[in-house]
Amino acid sequence: MPIVNRLADLADEITAWRRDFHENPEILYETVRTSGKVAELLESFGLDEVVTGIGKTGVVGVIKGKNGGAGKTIGLRADMDALPIEEITGKPYASKVPGKMHACGHDGHTAMLLGAAKYLSETRNFDGTVVVIFQPAEEGGAGAKAMIDDGLMTRWPIDEVYGMHNFPGMPVGEFAIRKGPIMAATDEFRIVITGRGGHAAKPHETIDPIVTGTNMVNALQTIASRNANPLDSIVVSVTVFNGGNAFNVIPQEVTLRGTVRTLSPKMRDLAEERMNKIVTSVADAFGATAELTFLRGYPVTANHDEQTDFAAGIAETIAGEGKVNRSIDPMMGGEDFSFMLEERPGAFIFAGNGDSAGLHHPAYDFNDELIPVGCSYWVKLVETAMPRAA
């Protein structure tokens, strides 16, 4: 595997950064310590510009090539935030913060981009400008959108943007990517059903919101099975059903909550439209009333064709022939890098994390063997996309 020699030499140092982040996880926009450490390291590398406070606690670093940065500008993004999960790995560098851990590998993503930034700042073997983006609040806080709203794409006129995520179960040194939708839109819904409560022994005197709700749950499943083309991906999952607190009382109100996952704007619109009709109609059929709140979250993460081909080619130079899956199945999980891909052409790639616990699992840990692989991918991407003039 053609790992950049200098990055292999830096692997222990980068691993130490990663494990420090792992020991000190911060969630959402609370990445004050992490952001401070990132900015301090970037300053020590001699970047041309380091700016904090973009998107609340995001950090941006700028590295100009040998030609003074003229020409193309490429953005490389890493997420920094952890999750509200209690770690059970038992590792020496396990989280020191109760109830919080890096269960998605953002500590590794941050460390790999720092390693690439150090190398690129040392060598500057490219023409153009690299913008390294360290983003908070990927896990449900839309930190990417916050950074965009703070001028990320315009203050530093980024032409293309790239992201990377580790992938448990895929061997270290292998990559996976696809053109078009690679991760789903993540929407949330809340349904409040109001009936008429009363004694459980006299159900005829009530309008039972539990019976209404159970029928509504079943009806919502027909969106996927009877409204959507079987070739179009859609998930409608009711994950919360709250109502009642006594064995002999029919409650007045029931609340349902859940998520909708889709891979196209068309299916997203269909889901919201059908949910509105089903919720209203089912409630009416049972004599109840119901209110649906449909909250649109992250949009579909859709890779751009040209940049996907380019990223896959770069990955192949690192991994070798046959070690890059260019047509991985889309995933119904979400990713707020989608906001960046709506603003600029680019691509999001997965890098193998080996035989580890799954993402968001309390036994998960980022595989440090991935560090020189991921760093080399970033470096080769920059040097190939913006080669030095002869």
C-alpha positions in Angstrom: 0.0 0.0 0.0 1.7 3.3 -1.1 1.4 5.2 2.1 3.3 8.6 2.1 6.5 7.9 4.0 6.4 11.1 6.0 2.9 10.3 7.1 3.9 6.9 8.2 6.7 8.5 10.3 4.1 10.9 11.8 1.6 8.1 12.7 2.6 7.8 16.3 2.2 11.6 16.8 -1.1 11.7 15.1 -2.3 8.7 17.1 -1.4 10.6 20.3 -3.6 13.5 19.2 -6.4 11.1 18.4 -6.3 9.4 21.7 -6.2 12.8 23.5 -9.4 13.7 21.7 -10.8 10.3 22.6 -10.1 10.8 26.3 -11.8 14.3 26.3 -15.0 14.0 24.2 -17.3 17.0 23.7 -20.7 16.9 22.0 -22.5 19.1 19.6 -21.3 22.7 19.7 -19.5 22.2 23.1 -16.2 21.3 21.3 -14.3 24.1 23.1 -11.3 22.1 24.2 -11.2 20.1 21.0 -11.4 23.3 18.8 -8.7 25.0 20.9 -6.4 22.0 20.5 -7.0 21.9 16.8 -6.3 25.6 16.4 -3.2 25.4 18.5 -1.8 22.5 16.4 -2.6 24.3 13.1 -0.8 27.4 14.3 2.2 25.3 15.2 2.2 23.8 11.7 2.7 27.3 10.2 -0.6 27.5 8.3 -1.2 30.8 6.5 -4.4 31.4 8.4 -6.2 29.8 11.3 -9.7 31.1 12.2 -11.9 29.9 15.1 -15.5 30.5 15.9 -16.9 29.6 12.4 -20.2 27.9 13.0 -19.9 28.6 16.8 -17.0 26.3 17.5 -15.7 25.4 14.1 -12.1 25.9 13.0 -10.8 26.7 9.5 -7.2 26.5 8.4 -5.7 27.8 5.1 -2.7 26.4 3.4 -1.4 28.1 0.3 0.6 26.2 -2.3 3.9 27.1 -3.9 2.3 29.6 -6.2 1.0 31.7 -3.3 -2.4 30.0 -3.4 -3.6 31.4 -6.8 -6.1 29.2 -8.7 -8.3 26.5 -7.3 -9.4 26.1 -3.7 -10.3 22.7 -2.2 -12.0 22.2 1.1 -11.3 19.1 3.2 -13.7 18.5 6.1 -13.5 16.5 9.4 -16.1 16.4 12.1 -15.0 16.8 15.8 -18.0 16.1 18.0 -18.7 13.0 20.2 -21.9 11.3 21.3 -23.8 11.1 24.6 -22.9 7.4 25.1 -21.2 5.7 28.1 -18.0 4.0 26.8 -17.3 0.4 27.6 -14.1 -0.3 25.7 -11.9 -0.4 28.7 -9.0 1.1 26.7 -6.3 3.0 28.5 -7.4 6.1 26.6 -11.1 5.6 27.2 -13.3 8.6 27.8 -12.7 10.5 31.0 -16.1 12.2 30.7 -19.0 10.3 32.1 -21.8 9.7 29.6 -19.8 11.0 26.6 -17.6 9.1 24.1 -16.2 9.2 20.6 -18.5 6.4 19.3 -18.4 7.4 15.7 -14.7 8.0 15.1 -14.7 11.8 14.8 -11.6 11.8 16.9 -9.9 9.9 14.2 -11.3 12.1 11.4 -10.0 15.1 13.2 -6.5 13.6 13.8 -6.2 12.4 10.2 -7.0 15.9 8.8 -4.5 17.4 11.3 -1.9 15.0 10.1 -2.6 15.9 6.4 -2.5 19.6 7.3 0.9 19.3 8.9 2.3 17.5 5.9 0.8 19.9 3.4 2.0 22.9 5.3 5.6 21.4 5.4 5.8 20.4 1.7 3.3 22.7 -0.1 3.8 20.5 -3.2 0.8 21.9 -4.9 -0.5 25.0 -6.6 -3.7 26.5 -5.2 -5.2 26.7 -1.8 -6.3 24.0 0.7 -9.0 24.9 3.3 -9.1 22.4 6.2 -12.5 22.4 7.9 -12.9 21.2 11.4 -16.6 21.0 12.1 -18.7 20.7 15.3 -22.1 19.3 15.8 -22.4 16.7 13.0 -24.3 14.4 15.4 -27.7 16.1 15.1 -26.7 19.7 15.4 -26.2 20.6 11.7 -22.7 22.1 12.3 -22.0 22.0 8.6 -24.9 24.3 7.9 -23.8 26.6 10.8 -20.4 26.9 9.2 -21.9 27.6 5.8 -24.2 30.2 7.3 -21.0 31.8 8.8 -19.5 32.3 5.3 -17.4 29.1 5.0 -17.8 28.8 1.3 -17.6 32.4 0.4 -15.1 33.9 2.9 -12.7 31.2 1.6 -14.0 30.8 -2.0 -14.0 27.0 -2.0 -14.4 25.3 -5.5 -14.8 21.7 -4.4 -15.2 20.0 -1.0 -14.4 16.5 0.2 -15.3 14.4 3.2 -14.4 11.0 4.6 -15.8 8.7 7.3 -14.5 5.5 8.7 -16.4 2.3 8.0 -16.5 -0.6 10.5 -16.4 -4.0 8.9 -14.4 -2.9 5.9 -10.7 -3.9 6.0 -8.3 -1.1 6.8 -6.8 0.2 3.5 -10.0 -0.3 1.5 -12.4 2.5 0.5 -16.0 2.7 -0.8 -17.9 5.4 -2.6 -20.7 5.9 -5.1 -22.1 8.6 -7.4 -25.3 10.3 -6.4 -27.1 9.5 -3.1 -24.8 7.8 -0.7 -26.6 8.6 2.6 -30.2 9.4 3.3 -32.2 12.5 4.3 -33.0 12.3 8.0 -36.4 13.7 8.9 -38.2 13.6 12.3 -41.9 13.5 13.0 -44.1 14.0 16.0 -47.8 13.1 16.1 -50.1 14.1 18.9 -53.4 12.3 19.0 -56.2 13.6 21.1 -59.3 11.6 21.9 -61.6 11.5 24.9 -60.3 9.7 28.0 -62.3 7.7 30.5 -62.8 4.5 32.4 -61.2 1.5 30.7 -64.4 -0.5 31.6 -66.5 1.9 29.6 -64.6 2.2 26.3 -67.8 3.1 24.4 -67.9 6.4 26.3 -64.4 7.3 25.2 -62.5 8.0 22.0 -59.5 5.8 22.5 -56.2 7.5 21.3 -54.3 4.3 21.8 -56.5 2.3 19.3 -56.3 5.3 17.0 -52.5 5.4 17.3 -52.0 1.6 16.7 -54.0 1.9 13.5 -52.1 5.0 12.5 -48.8 3.2 13.0 -49.9 0.4 10.7 -51.3 2.8 8.1 -48.0 4.7 8.0 -46.2 1.6 6.9 -48.2 1.6 3.7 -46.2 4.7 2.5 -43.3 2.4 1.8 -45.3 -0.7 0.8 -48.1 0.9 -1.3 -47.3 4.5 -2.2 -43.6 4.3 -3.1 -42.1 2.6 -6.1 -40.4 -0.5 -4.8 -37.2 0.6 -6.5 -37.2 3.9 -4.5 -35.8 3.7 -1.0 -37.8 5.0 1.9 -38.1 4.1 5.6 -40.9 5.3 7.9 -40.2 4.2 11.5 -42.3 4.9 14.5 -39.9 4.7 17.4 -41.9 6.2 20.3 -45.5 5.5 21.4 -46.4 7.3 24.6 -49.8 7.3 26.2 -51.5 6.4 29.5 -50.2 5.6 32.9 -52.8 3.4 34.6 -54.2 0.0 33.8 -57.8 1.0 34.1 -57.8 4.4 32.4 -58.1 5.2 28.7 -55.9 8.3 28.3 -56.9 11.5 26.7 -53.8 11.8 24.5 -51.1 9.8 22.8 -47.8 10.9 21.3 -46.0 9.1 18.5 -42.5 10.0 17.3 -40.2 8.6 14.7 -38.0 9.1 11.6 -38.3 9.2 7.9 -35.3 8.3 5.7 -35.3 8.9 1.9 -32.7 9.1 -0.9 -34.4 11.6 -3.1 -36.3 14.9 -2.8 -39.2 13.4 -4.6 -39.6 10.6 -2.0 -39.1 13.0 0.8 -42.0 15.1 -0.5 -44.1 12.0 -1.0 -43.5 10.9 2.6 -44.5 14.2 4.1 -47.6 14.5 1.9 -48.8 11.0 2.6 -48.1 11.3 6.3 -50.3 14.4 6.5 -53.2 12.6 4.8 -52.9 9.4 6.8 -52.6 11.1 10.1 -55.7 13.3 9.5 -57.8 10.6 7.9 -57.1 7.8 10.5 -57.8 10.2 13.4 -61.0 11.3 11.8 -62.1 7.7 11.2 -61.9 7.0 15.0 -63.4 10.4 16.0 -60.1 11.7 17.3 -58.0 14.6 16.2 -54.3 14.5 15.4 -51.5 17.0 14.7 -48.4 16.1 12.7 -45.1 18.0 13.0 -42.7 17.0 10.3 -39.2 18.3 10.9 -36.8 18.2 7.9 -33.3 17.4 9.0 -30.2 16.7 7.0 -30.8 16.5 3.2 -29.6 13.6 1.1 -25.9 13.3 0.9 -25.4 13.2 -2.9 -21.9 12.8 -4.4 -21.2 14.7 -7.6 -20.2 12.5 -10.6 -16.9 14.1 -11.6 -15.6 14.5 -8.1 -16.6 10.9 -7.2 -14.6 9.5 -10.1 -11.7 11.6 -9.0 -11.9 10.6 -5.3 -12.2 6.9 -6.2 -9.1 7.2 -8.4 -7.2 8.8 -5.6 -8.3 6.1 -3.2 -7.2 3.4 -5.6 -3.7 4.9 -5.7 -3.6 4.4 -1.9 -5.4 1.1 -1.6 -4.4 -0.6 -4.8 -6.5 -2.1 -7.6 -9.7 -3.9 -6.5 -9.7 -2.3 -3.1 -12.1 0.6 -3.9 -15.8 -0.2 -4.1 -17.1 2.4 -6.6 -20.8 1.4 -6.2 -21.5 0.8 -2.5 -25.1 0.5 -1.7 -26.6 3.8 -0.3 -27.1 3.9 3.5 -30.2 5.1 5.3 -28.1 6.9 8.0 -27.6 10.6 7.6 -24.7 13.0 7.4 -24.6 16.8 7.5 -21.8 16.9 4.9 -24.9 16.9 2.7 -25.2 20.6 3.3 -21.7 21.2 1.9 -22.4 19.1 -1.1 -25.5 21.2 -1.8 -23.2 24.3 -1.9 -20.2 22.9 -3.9 -19.3 19.9 -6.0 -17.5 17.2 -4.1 -17.6 13.7 -2.8 -17.9 11.8 0.5 -15.9 8.5 0.8 -15.8 5.7 3.3 -12.5 4.2 4.6 -12.3 0.8 6.2 -12.0 0.7 10.0 -11.4 -3.1 10.2 -13.2 -5.5 12.5 -14.5 -3.1 15.0 -17.8 -2.5 16.8 -20.3 -0.6 14.8 -20.7 3.2 14.8 -22.6 4.6 17.8 -21.9 1.5 19.8 -20.5 1.8 23.4 -17.7 -0.7 22.5 -16.7 1.2 19.3 -13.1 2.5 18.9 -11.4 4.2 15.9 -8.7 1.9 14.4 -5.4 3.8 14.6 -4.1 1.7 11.7 -6.3 3.8 9.4 -4.5 7.0 10.3 -1.6 6.8 7.7 -4.1 5.6 5.1 -6.6 8.5 5.6 -3.8 11.1 5.8 -2.3 9.8 2.6 -5.7 10.0 0.9 -6.1 13.7 1.8 -2.5 14.5 0.7 -2.7 12.7 -2.6 -6.1 14.2 -3.3 -4.7 17.7 -2.9 -1.5 17.1 -4.8 -3.3 15.5 -7.7 -6.1 18.0 -7.9 -3.8 21.0 -7.8 -0.4 19.8 -9.2 2.5 22.2 -9.3 3.1 23.8 -12.6 6.1 22.5 -14.6 
